[in-house]
Amino acid sequence: MLHVDLDQFIAAVEVLRHPELAGRPVIVGGRGDPTERAVVSTASYEAREFGVGSGMPLRLAARKVPDAVILPVDAPAYTAASARVMETLRAYPGAIVQVLGWDEAFVGVDAAFPEATARDLQRAVLERTGLHCSVGIGDTLLRAKVATGFGKPRGVFRLTAANWMSVMGDRPATALWGVGSRVGRRLAAHGIETVAQLADADLDVLVGEFGPRMGPWYRQLGRGEGTRVVDDTPWVARGHSRETTYQQDLTEPEEVERALRELVDQVLADVAAEGRPVIGLTLKVRYVPFTTKTFSRRIRPPTSDREVVLAHVLELSAKRDASRAVRLLGVRAEMPMPEDARDGHTPTRGGW
C-alpha cells in the first residue's frame, strides 16, 4: 500500500497560479494581511528555511521573512486542485484510493515493484496537475504514512516490518502517526520515550494510563502494526468545529457569550446536515497573547437541541480565566459514528 502526500500543497497551488512566485518564500494564511490576527496555513520550502511553519502567527512569520509573499487562503482553489489529484490517483489501473484530506491519500494497488508504481503515480500527478508529491510504501497504513516523511520532498521511501525498528526504533514516540505531544508526555512519565520502548512497553502500564482500548493500540503503533487494507468507503466525520480569531480582544463576558452563541449556531448547522446528535463538546480558548486552553465534556443523553448544547458550552466557558482577554474561540461538537461507518481504520493525529 502507498501513501501519497502532496509537497507543500497549498503553497504549490499558489505558485501554479502565480508562476512568478517560483523559488520565492511564499506564506499563505488568513486574509493575507500580517497586520491582522491570523495563522500560517502553509509555507513554501523557501519560507520554511527561515523557521516559518503551519500554525505560526502570521505577524511573526512576516517578521521572520520580511521579503516573503503573503497570500490569503483560497479554499475553493485548493479543493479543486485536490479533486484533480484524487481523480488522477483513481485513474491508475486497479487502484483503491482512501482520501485523508486535501493533500494526501492511501492508494492500494497490486504491484510487483512498488517503487516503480510510486514513480508512475508521481509522474501522473505532475503531468495532470503540475503538483509534486512524495510517496511512502508500507505493509500497513501506518508504515506507509510514516515512510512518506522520509521521502520528502518528491521522493519515495519504503518502510515495512523488515526495517521498521532499524529506522524508527530510536526515534521519539511522537514521531508516530497518532502520538501527539500530550500523549508523548504521558508516555514519558512511565519512561517510554522512543518507538522501541513503546513497542516493548508493559501492556498493563499502557492500559492503566490510557484504558483497555487505547493502551494496546499505542503499543501496536510502536510496532508499526495496524490496518493492512486501503478502504475507499467515503470518510465520515466524527465531529464538526468552528473557530474565530478576533481582531479585537474579547474582554467583557457579554462579548464572549455573544461570540459563543454564533459559533454554536454555526457548528449545529453542520451537525444538522449529518443527521446525528451531539455526544461531546470541546471549547477552545486562546488567551492574549497566545496561550490556548481546551475544556471538554461528554453529553448524556445525546442531543440536537440548540439550547441544551449552548448551555453546556456556556458552562464550559465558565471554567476559563475570566480575567484574561480572549483572542480566539472555538467550539467542536462530536457525533456518534453511523453503524455502517468504516471500522478498523487507523486513527489520525489531529483535532485539538
Secondary structure, DSSP 8 states (H G I E B T S, - for coil): -EEEEETTHHHHHHHHH-GGGTTS-EEE-TTS-TTSS-B-SEE-HHHHTTT--TTSBHHHHHHH-TT-EEE---HHHHHHHHHHHHHHHHTSTT-EEEEEETTEEEEE---SSHHHHHHHHHHHHHHHHS--EEEEEESSHHHHHHHHHHHTTT-EEEE-TTTHHHHHTTSBGGGSTT--HHHHHHHHTTT--BHHHHHT--HHHHHHHHHHHHHHHHHHHHTT--------S----SEEEEEEEEEEEE-SHHHHHHHHHHHHHHHHHHHHHHT--EEEEEEEEEETTTEEEEEEEEEEEEE--HHHHHHHHHHHHTTS-TTS-EEEEEEEEE----TTS--S----S---
